[in-house]
Amino acid sequence: MSKMHFKEDFSREGLSILKIIQLIRLFFPHNTRTLARLDKFSDLNLQKINKLRDLKIKGLIIDADDCIAFNHGEILPENIQHIKTLHEQNVKMVIYSNMKKNKRYEAIEEYAKVLTHIFPKPSKKGFKKALRELDLPAKNVAMVGDNYITDGGAIRLKIPFIKINPIGITKGNIIFGGALKLYGYLREFYDRISRSHDKLRKIKPLTSKDLK
């Protein structure tokens, strides 16, 4: 499937060939390189990250579910405020989610463009579109997400990856509990794989403590 043309935004969730291939790629250390591991999105201090790692990150690609919002839920107020703060610091931002666009983004659309009609993560094509929207090269952008299965696809384009500890799952999604639980296990498994890879690296990921 080389092209996607839709009149309306669409859900990019669910199993795909790209995700299955990504599960295999993640066993190789170069596909799990991590710039920072943060307890929560609001711990993201881009100025300190740039200073500590001698980087010039000026833009962010931000995941939504379990990163700045509960899964299929509202964006947390503290994360809305932090996006405003980043905007005031002249940080360019786009939201790249595998869930279709909805009203929850209205609170942040003034500060971060919500990408629609885009290939699902971990597709390289989706991340390339995000870079074009930011009008920045990969070295000046970071991907902010909660998992390596989808968000970690950015690493293949040499986009620095900032891993956020997942917010969790809302009670409203209990009907999908089985699938979400399995996905949670996979997410945790590959997080542990990436942490084992960290032991092989000379430079370790930054933490929330480092950015305070």
C-alpha positions in Angstrom: 0.0 0.0 0.0 2.0 3.0 -1.3 -0.6 5.7 -1.0 -3.4 6.7 1.3 -6.2 9.1 0.3 -9.0 9.6 2.8 -11.5 12.4 3.0 -11.5 12.1 6.8 -9.0 11.1 9.4 -8.8 7.4 10.3 -7.6 5.2 13.0 -4.1 3.7 12.6 -4.4 1.4 15.6 -4.3 -2.4 15.5 -1.9 -5.0 14.3 0.1 -4.4 11.0 3.0 -6.0 9.1 5.1 -2.9 10.0 4.5 -3.4 13.7 5.4 -7.1 13.5 8.6 -6.3 11.7 9.3 -3.6 14.3 9.0 -6.3 17.1 11.9 -8.1 15.5 14.0 -5.0 14.9 13.8 -4.0 18.5 16.0 -7.0 19.5 18.9 -5.0 17.9 20.5 -2.3 20.1 20.7 0.4 17.3 16.9 0.3 17.1 16.4 1.2 20.8 18.8 4.1 21.2 17.2 6.4 23.8 18.0 10.0 24.6 16.0 10.2 27.8 13.7 8.1 30.0 11.3 10.3 31.8 8.7 9.6 34.5 6.2 11.9 32.9 5.8 14.3 29.9 5.9 17.4 32.1 9.5 16.4 33.2 10.7 17.2 29.6 13.1 20.0 30.0 14.4 20.5 26.4 16.8 23.3 27.3 18.6 21.0 29.8 18.6 18.1 27.4 20.3 20.2 24.8 22.8 21.5 27.2 23.7 18.1 28.8 24.0 16.3 25.4 25.3 19.2 23.3 22.3 19.0 21.0 20.1 21.6 19.2 16.7 20.1 19.4 14.2 22.7 18.3 11.1 20.5 17.5 9.1 17.7 19.0 7.0 14.9 17.5 4.6 14.0 20.4 2.5 10.8 20.8 -0.9 11.2 22.5 -2.2 8.0 24.2 -0.4 7.0 27.4 2.1 9.8 26.8 0.2 13.1 27.3 -3.3 11.6 27.7 -4.9 8.5 29.1 -5.5 5.9 26.4 -8.3 7.2 24.2 -8.9 9.8 27.0 -8.4 13.5 27.6 -5.1 15.2 27.6 -4.0 15.8 31.2 -4.2 19.5 32.3 -0.5 19.5 33.4 0.5 18.3 29.9 -1.6 21.0 28.2 0.2 23.5 30.3 3.6 22.0 29.5 2.9 22.1 25.8 2.1 25.8 26.3 5.4 26.3 28.1 7.3 24.6 25.4 5.6 26.7 22.8 6.6 29.9 24.7 10.2 28.6 24.5 9.8 28.6 20.7 9.7 24.8 20.4 8.0 23.6 17.3 5.6 20.7 17.9 3.4 18.2 16.1 1.1 15.5 17.5 1.5 12.1 15.7 -1.0 9.6 17.1 -2.2 6.3 15.6 -5.7 7.3 16.9 -7.9 9.4 14.7 -8.3 13.1 15.5 -11.0 14.1 18.0 -12.0 17.0 20.2 -9.5 16.3 22.9 -6.9 18.2 20.8 -8.7 21.5 20.7 -6.9 22.6 23.9 -3.5 22.4 22.2 -4.1 23.0 18.5 -2.9 26.6 18.9 0.5 25.3 20.0 1.0 21.9 18.2 -0.4 20.8 14.9 -2.2 17.5 15.0 -1.2 15.3 12.0 -4.0 13.5 10.1 -4.1 11.6 6.8 -0.7 10.1 7.7 0.8 6.6 7.6 0.6 4.8 11.0 3.6 4.5 13.3 6.2 2.9 13.0 6.2 3.8 9.3 9.1 5.9 8.2 6.7 7.8 5.9 4.7 9.1 8.8 7.8 10.3 10.6 9.1 11.9 7.4 5.8 13.8 7.1 6.2 15.0 10.7 9.7 16.3 9.9 8.4 18.2 6.9 5.6 19.8 9.0 8.2 20.9 11.5 10.5 22.0 8.7 13.5 20.7 10.6 16.1 18.0 10.0 16.0 14.8 12.1 19.0 15.8 14.3 17.0 18.9 15.5 13.9 17.0 16.4 13.0 14.5 19.1 10.2 11.9 19.2 8.4 11.8 22.5 6.4 8.6 23.2 5.6 5.8 25.6 6.7 2.7 23.6 9.2 1.4 21.2 6.7 -0.6 19.1 5.2 2.4 17.4 7.0 5.6 18.6 10.3 3.9 18.5 10.1 3.8 14.7 11.5 7.3 14.7 14.9 5.9 15.8 15.4 4.4 12.3 15.4 7.9 10.9 18.0 9.0 13.5 15.4 11.1 15.3 16.4 11.1 19.0 13.9 9.2 21.1 12.5 10.4 24.5 10.7 7.6 26.3 7.9 8.6 28.7 6.6 6.2 31.4 3.1 5.3 30.2 0.3 7.1 31.9 -2.0 4.0 32.0 -5.4 2.8 30.8 -8.7 4.3 31.7 -11.7 2.3 33.0 -13.6 3.4 29.9 -11.5 0.9 27.9 -12.3 -2.1 30.0 -14.2 -3.6 27.0 -10.9 -3.8 25.2 -9.1 -5.0 28.3 -7.7 -8.2 26.8 -6.1 -6.6 23.8 -4.8 -3.6 25.8 -3.4 -5.9 28.5 -1.5 -7.9 25.9 -0.2 -4.7 24.3 0.9 -3.5 27.8 2.9 -6.7 28.2 4.6 -6.3 24.9 5.3 -2.6 25.6 6.9 -3.6 28.9 8.8 -6.5 27.4 10.5 -4.3 24.8 11.1 -1.6 27.4 13.2 -4.1 29.3 15.0 -5.1 26.1 15.9 -1.5 25.5 17.1 -1.1 29.1 19.4 -4.2 28.6 20.8 -2.5 25.5 21.5 0.6 27.6 24.1 -1.4 29.5 26.1 -1.7 26.3 26.2 2.0 25.6 28.8 4.5 26.7 26.3 7.3 27.0 23.2 6.4 29.2 19.8 7.9 28.7 19.0 11.0 30.8 16.4 10.7 33.5 13.8 13.0 35.1 16.2 13.5 38.0 18.9 14.7 35.6 16.6 17.4 34.2 15.5 18.9 37.5 
